[in-house]
């Protein structure tokens, strides 16, 4: 009998397998593709190694930092450049992102940087949050409804929507606040206002920046986890697809097409049950990376990047990260060139089940679109001739509901707890502790 079978070799699966094996449990990990790490992988553009997807993690808890320290990467943790990001509103206005907030929800509604984005009238409406009884909006089904009822439609539209769309690739009306902002409802009840709840959660977070990265890329966490799987004797089976996931067994098809039943004391799944219907993915995500050799970008005209309202006019990108401004280590590696990362919404049909990095010709339609959007968002003229490398990655957007798993199967990872490395690490380790009885 196998003690534990872990289905899915994304970040949560790697972490669960590593922690269980380190505790002396025999673990089999099955992954349908030929790659480990899920979206936390690297690709190389113009000779520069980059994270394929997320390049940072939230510091609202110390979960990821603690893991990095355990994996020997504690001295590699880095804060982003303090110049911060900008926002583009629905009507195309740009302004610096307010300093005190959570997913765009302002902790100080009457602050000058909030008024600069939403206007004085909307800021006054948001300030009325402090006068509302705490139950108002507390049971809202979506993050959008919660913010709308507490602070008004303008704050939701001009602040929260572009931030959430940039971070979670979904409108706030389609997100469960408990999945994207754990503890926010409880803090609202304790503090009596949404603004004070935001401030309280920020005070409890790790001191310093709201996000951190790792010198060399987040993917280094995966490198160390994979190395530990070997150290602790995890049986890793690539190109092995789960066709049935039960409480104490997993039916799989191996790379040779042969079926096998893996019996276990416990089964952990990072992916939806292949036999149970789940909510359809609402969209796809496309990331276009440009490496540009242009001195016009040296002045960091929009700080670390711009988050864009989904309905903003004049641009098709939903966000741009000026990565070589955001991360000084990357600027050093790029040798004077600039790395720009533009994200787009696509249809679910255009998304990929397994994300792969593909080169892009800067002069084709995708390259021209990205260069045009980058120029509009950063406020500087750019030419395709200045692009020395480009790549595109596509993957599915986040599911809006948790995966439906068979009774007794332990759900971990994005399909169960939502997207975001901090939440995935925290939830996964909590469930491992429960399994180990510690």
Secondary structure as UniProt FT lines:
FT   STRAND          2..7
FT   HELIX           11..22
FT   TURN            23..24
FT   STRAND          27..30
FT   TURN            38..39
FT   STRAND          42..45
FT   TURN            46..47
FT   STRAND          48..51
FT   STRAND          57..58
FT   HELIX           63..70
FT   TURN            71..72
FT   HELIX           74..76
FT   STRAND          77..79
FT   TURN            82..83
FT   STRAND          86..88
FT   TURN            90..91
FT   STRAND          94..96
FT   STRAND          101..102
FT   TURN            103..104
FT   STRAND          105..106
FT   TURN            109..110
FT   HELIX           112..118
FT   HELIX           120..127
FT   HELIX           128..131
FT   TURN            134..139
FT   HELIX           143..151
FT   HELIX           153..155
FT   HELIX           156..160
FT   HELIX           161..168
FT   HELIX           172..174
FT   HELIX           177..180
FT   TURN            182..183
FT   HELIX           184..191
FT   HELIX           194..204
FT   STRAND          211..214
FT   TURN            215..216
FT   HELIX           219..231
FT   TURN            232..233
FT   STRAND          235..237
FT   TURN            238..239
FT   STRAND          241..245
FT   STRAND          249..253
FT   TURN            255..256
FT   STRAND          259..269
FT   TURN            274..275
FT   STRAND          284..292
FT   HELIX           295..297
FT   TURN            298..299
FT   TURN            301..304
FT   STRAND          305..308
FT   TURN            310..311
FT   STRAND          319..322
FT   HELIX           323..326
FT   HELIX           328..334
FT   TURN            335..336
FT   STRAND          338..346
FT   HELIX           348..350
FT   STRAND          357..359
FT   TURN            362..363
FT   HELIX           365..378
FT   HELIX           384..386
FT   STRAND          387..396
FT   TURN            407..408
FT   STRAND          410..411
FT   HELIX           414..417
FT   HELIX           421..436
//
